[in-house]
């Protein structure tokens, strides 16, 4: 590692710099291992890893059959993490997730006592399949664990294993008999990742590979302890003030009540993103910078992670629905209108200055 890099990150120790090297080499290794069973979806893979290294949680949205479960389980194997999958149904109870106390008799003494049986939530990687199909009280039990990294059962708080990473799926084309997550609970998810249909060539490869006999061996790339070190390292990546202001500008311009917001925000947005969006933009930018082999965050990193960070936090109104305007369209227009650097800011009219305030 060069002296220039060390000066750019003075708060990082030599051991942590070695961990950065490990991350950069492991990123390619993880993509290679995932590529053994997953065709395409490179953007989804990168976004999942960003969420993992930021200690966040992810909402995967896509139609059935796009290998969402296989992607998550394969990632867990490559990271040597324990993995569980819960199929959310209307009759699922909170204790089915968190665990419950059962009466157990000691055969030697004949005495009975309560023993806590852990639920499937006690895993490093948890796939909550079709989270919108279960009642709100069961959704709330999962969301409490996501936020606090612990569950409370029988009046006792029990810590979850670290790292703890929740990936919840939703089916966007079938909404009958579902319990959509409230916006306040959607805000708990760092990213909303869209899993799209494969291209024709990718689908050809999928059919060819999955209809033949295969014996794929997934090699371990990282372990739980290394993932925890990388999660700590992400927060130590320095961020320039103008990059923070750029992230704030993207978030604050989604709020209709704020002054000087673009006209299309007033026309199409009912409710904008909160402060958690700004925090996640910066955290995700840090993780992306490390994955790209850089030790500083640029506005391009913020632009890259803006879609998965903001798409479930920007709520469109009836006008947008009537005209077919989606949250991604709002984000795209916002990115196009917000200057990315000082040079672009000189030609932008009607927007508060961002880069002129940078020291």
C-alpha positions in Angstrom: 0.0 0.0 0.0 1.4 3.4 -1.0 2.2 6.3 1.3 -0.4 8.3 -0.6 -3.1 5.9 0.4 -2.0 5.9 4.0 -2.1 9.7 4.1 -5.5 9.7 2.6 -6.8 7.4 5.4 -4.8 8.3 8.5 -7.3 6.8 10.8 -6.8 3.3 9.4 -4.2 1.0 10.9 -1.8 -1.2 8.8 -3.9 -4.2 9.8 -7.0 -2.6 8.5 -5.3 -1.6 5.3 -4.5 -5.3 4.9 -8.2 -6.0 5.4 -8.9 -3.5 2.5 -6.6 -5.5 0.2 -8.5 -8.6 1.3 -11.8 -7.0 0.5 -10.7 -6.0 -3.0 -9.4 -9.5 -3.8 -12.5 -11.1 -2.2 -15.0 -9.0 -4.1 -13.7 -10.6 -7.4 -13.7 -14.0 -5.7 -17.3 -13.6 -4.5 -18.5 -12.6 -7.9 -16.7 -15.6 -9.3 -18.3 -18.0 -6.8 -21.8 -16.5 -7.3 -21.3 -16.8 -11.1 -21.0 -20.5 -10.8 -24.7 -20.8 -10.1 -26.1 -17.3 -10.9 -26.2 -16.1 -14.5 -26.1 -12.3 -14.9 -27.5 -10.1 -12.0 -24.1 -8.5 -11.4 -25.7 -5.2 -10.3 -27.9 -7.2 -7.8 -24.8 -9.0 -6.5 -22.9 -5.7 -5.9 -25.9 -4.1 -4.1 -26.3 -7.1 -1.9 -22.6 -6.9 -0.9 -22.8 -3.2 -0.2 -25.7 -3.7 2.1 -23.9 -6.6 3.9 -20.7 -4.6 4.5 -22.8 -1.6 5.7 -24.5 -3.8 8.3 -27.9 -3.1 6.7 -30.8 -5.1 5.4 -32.2 -5.5 1.9 -35.6 -5.8 0.2 -35.5 -7.8 -3.0 -38.4 -7.1 -5.4 -38.9 -9.4 -8.4 -41.2 -11.9 -10.0 -40.9 -15.6 -9.0 -38.2 -17.7 -10.6 -35.4 -15.1 -10.8 -33.1 -17.1 -8.4 -33.5 -14.7 -5.4 -33.3 -17.5 -2.9 -30.4 -19.2 -4.7 -28.5 -16.0 -4.8 -28.8 -15.4 -1.1 -28.1 -19.0 -0.1 -25.0 -19.1 -2.4 -23.7 -15.9 -0.9 -24.0 -17.3 2.6 -22.0 -20.4 1.6 -19.3 -18.3 0.0 -19.1 -16.2 3.2 -19.4 -19.3 5.5 -22.4 -17.8 7.2 -25.4 -19.7 8.7 -28.4 -19.3 6.5 -32.2 -19.8 7.1 -35.2 -19.2 5.0 -38.7 -18.4 6.3 -41.7 -18.7 4.0 -44.0 -16.0 5.2 -47.7 -17.1 5.3 -50.9 -15.5 6.7 -50.9 -18.0 9.7 -47.3 -17.4 10.7 -46.9 -16.2 14.3 -44.1 -14.1 15.8 -42.9 -17.1 17.9 -42.5 -19.1 14.7 -39.7 -16.7 13.9 -38.2 -15.7 17.2 -38.6 -19.0 19.1 -40.6 -20.1 22.1 -40.3 -21.6 25.6 -41.3 -25.2 26.0 -41.9 -27.3 29.1 -39.1 -29.9 29.5 -38.9 -32.7 32.1 -35.6 -33.8 33.6 -35.8 -37.6 33.4 -33.3 -37.9 36.3 -35.2 -35.8 38.8 -38.7 -35.7 37.4 -38.7 -31.9 37.6 -40.1 -29.7 34.9 -38.8 -26.5 33.7 -38.9 -24.1 30.7 -36.4 -24.3 27.9 -36.1 -21.7 25.2 -36.1 -23.2 21.7 -34.5 -20.7 19.2 -36.4 -19.8 16.1 -35.0 -19.6 12.5 -34.1 -15.9 13.1 -31.0 -17.0 14.9 -28.8 -17.1 11.8 -26.3 -14.8 10.1 -28.3 -14.5 6.9 -32.1 -14.7 6.9 -34.2 -14.8 3.8 -37.8 -13.6 4.6 -39.7 -14.9 1.6 -42.7 -12.8 0.6 -42.7 -10.7 3.8 -45.9 -9.0 2.7 -47.9 -12.2 3.0 -47.8 -12.3 6.8 -49.8 -10.2 9.3 -48.4 -7.0 10.7 -47.5 -8.4 14.2 -45.3 -11.0 12.6 -43.7 -8.4 10.3 -43.1 -6.3 13.4 -41.3 -9.1 15.2 -38.8 -9.4 12.3 -38.4 -5.6 12.0 -37.6 -5.3 15.7 -34.8 -7.9 15.3 -33.5 -6.0 12.3 -33.2 -2.8 14.2 -32.0 -4.1 17.6 -30.2 -7.2 16.5 -31.9 -9.0 19.4 -35.3 -10.7 20.2 -37.3 -10.6 23.4 -39.0 -13.8 24.4 -40.2 -14.8 27.9 -39.1 -11.4 29.1 -35.5 -12.1 28.3 -33.5 -10.3 25.6 -31.4 -12.6 23.4 -28.7 -11.3 21.1 -28.7 -12.5 17.5 -25.5 -13.8 15.9 -23.2 -11.3 14.2 -23.2 -10.5 11.4 -27.0 -10.4 11.1 -28.3 -9.7 7.6 -32.0 -9.9 6.5 -33.1 -10.1 2.9 -36.9 -9.9 2.4 -38.6 -10.6 -0.9 -41.8 -9.2 -2.3 -43.7 -10.3 -5.4 -44.7 -7.1 -7.3 -47.3 -8.7 -9.5 -49.6 -10.3 -7.0 -51.0 -8.2 -4.2 -54.3 -10.0 -3.3 -54.3 -11.2 0.3 -51.2 -9.4 1.2 -50.2 -7.0 4.0 -48.1 -4.3 2.4 -45.3 -3.0 4.7 -46.0 0.6 6.0 -43.7 3.2 4.7 -42.2 3.6 8.2 -41.2 0.0 8.2 -40.0 0.0 4.6 -37.6 2.7 5.8 -35.8 0.1 7.9 -34.5 -1.5 4.8 -31.3 0.1 3.5 -31.8 -0.9 -0.1 -34.8 -1.8 -2.3 -33.2 -4.0 -5.0 -35.0 -4.7 -8.2 -34.4 -8.1 -9.6 -35.2 -7.9 -13.3 -35.8 -10.5 -16.0 -32.6 -11.8 -17.6 -31.6 -10.9 -21.2 -32.2 -13.5 -23.9 -28.6 -14.7 -23.8 -28.6 -14.9 -20.0 -31.9 -16.9 -20.1 -30.4 -19.2 -22.7 -27.5 -19.9 -20.4 -29.8 -20.4 -17.5 -31.9 -23.0 -19.3 -28.8 -24.8 -20.7 -27.1 -25.0 -17.3 -30.0 -25.8 -15.1 -31.4 -28.6 -17.3 -28.1 -30.6 -17.3 -26.4 -32.5 -14.6 -24.1 -30.2 -12.5 -22.1 -30.6 -9.4 -21.1 -27.1 -8.3 -18.7 -26.6 -5.4 -18.8 -23.2 -3.7 -15.5 -22.1 -2.2 -15.4 -20.0 1.0 -14.1 -16.5 0.3 -14.6 -14.8 3.6 -15.8 -15.8 7.1 -18.0 -14.1 9.7 -15.1 -12.5 11.6 -13.7 -11.0 8.4 -17.2 -9.6 7.5 -17.4 -7.9 10.9 -14.0 -6.3 10.4 -15.0 -5.1 7.0 -18.2 -3.6 8.4 -16.2 -1.6 10.9 -13.8 -0.6 8.2 -16.5 0.9 5.9 -17.4 3.5 8.5 -13.7 4.7 8.7 -13.6 5.6 5.0 -13.3 9.5 4.8 -15.9 11.5 3.0 -15.4 15.1 1.8 -18.0 17.7 3.0 -19.1 18.4 -0.6 -20.0 14.7 -1.1 -22.1 14.8 2.1 -23.8 18.0 0.9 -24.5 16.3 -2.5 -26.2 13.3 -0.7 -28.2 15.7 1.4 -29.3 17.6 -1.7 -30.6 14.5 -3.3 -32.5 13.5 -0.2 -33.9 17.0 0.8 -35.1 17.8 -2.8 -37.5 14.9 -2.5 -39.4 16.7 0.3 -42.4 18.6 -1.1 -42.5 21.0 1.8 -38.9 22.1 1.4 -38.2 25.4 -0.5 -36.6 25.5 -3.9 -37.6 21.9 -4.8 -37.9 21.1 -8.5 -41.4 21.4 -10.1 -41.6 17.7 -10.9 -41.3 16.9 -7.2 -44.3 19.1 -6.3 -46.2 17.6 -9.2 -45.6 13.9 -8.6 -44.3 13.3 -5.0 -46.6 12.9 -2.0 -43.9 12.3 0.6 -40.1 12.4 0.4 -37.2 10.6 2.0 -36.1 11.1 5.6 -32.7 11.5 7.2 -32.1 7.8 7.2 -31.8 8.0 3.4 -28.9 10.5 3.7 -27.1 8.2 6.1 -27.5 5.2 3.9 -26.4 7.1 0.8 -23.1 8.0 2.5 -22.6 4.5 4.0 -23.4 2.8 0.7 -21.0 5.2 -1.1 -18.2 4.2 1.3 -18.8 0.5 0.7 -19.0 1.0 -3.1 -15.7 3.0 -3.1 -13.9 0.2 -1.3 -15.4 -2.4 -3.6 -14.2 -0.3 -6.6 -10.7 -0.2 -5.1 -10.8 3.5 -4.0 -10.2 5.0 -0.5 -12.5 8.1 -0.9 -16.1 8.6 -1.8 -17.1 10.5 -4.9 -20.4 11.9 -6.0 -20.5 9.2 -8.6 -20.7 6.6 -5.8 -23.7 8.5 -4.4 -25.4 8.6 -7.8 -24.8 4.9 -8.2 -26.5 3.9 -5.0 -29.3 6.5 -5.2 -31.8 4.3 -6.9 -31.8 1.4 -4.4 -31.6 3.8 -1.5 -34.4 6.2 -2.5 -36.9 4.2 -4.6 -38.8 2.9 -1.5 -38.6 6.2 0.3 -40.0 8.4 -2.4 -43.8 8.1 -2.4 -45.6 9.2 -5.6 -49.0 10.8 -5.7 -52.1 10.2 -7.8 -50.8 12.5 -10.6 -47.7 10.3 -11.0 -49.8 7.1 -11.0 -52.1 8.5 -13.7 -49.2 9.5 -15.9 -47.2 6.3 -15.3 -44.4 8.1 -13.4 -42.5 5.6 -11.1 -40.1 6.5 -8.2 -37.2 5.5 -10.4 -38.3 8.2 -12.9 -38.3 10.8 -10.1 -34.8 9.7 -9.0 -33.5 9.8 -12.5 -34.8 13.4 -13.1 -33.4 14.4 -9.7 -29.9 13.0 -10.5 -30.0 14.7 -13.9 -30.9 18.1 -12.4 -28.6 18.0 -9.4 -25.0 19.2 -10.3 -22.4 16.5 -9.6 -19.4 18.8 -9.3 -18.4 22.5 -9.1 -18.2 22.8 -12.9 -21.7 21.5 -13.4 -23.0 23.7 -10.7 -22.0 26.8 -12.6 -24.5 26.0 -15.3 -27.3 24.8 -13.0 -30.0 27.5 -12.5 -32.4 27.7 -9.6 -30.6 25.3 -7.3 -28.9 26.2 -4.0 -25.1 26.0 -4.2 -23.5 22.9 -2.9 -19.9 22.7 -4.0 -19.1 26.3 -3.3 -19.4 25.5 0.4 -16.8 22.8 0.4 -13.6 23.6 2.2 
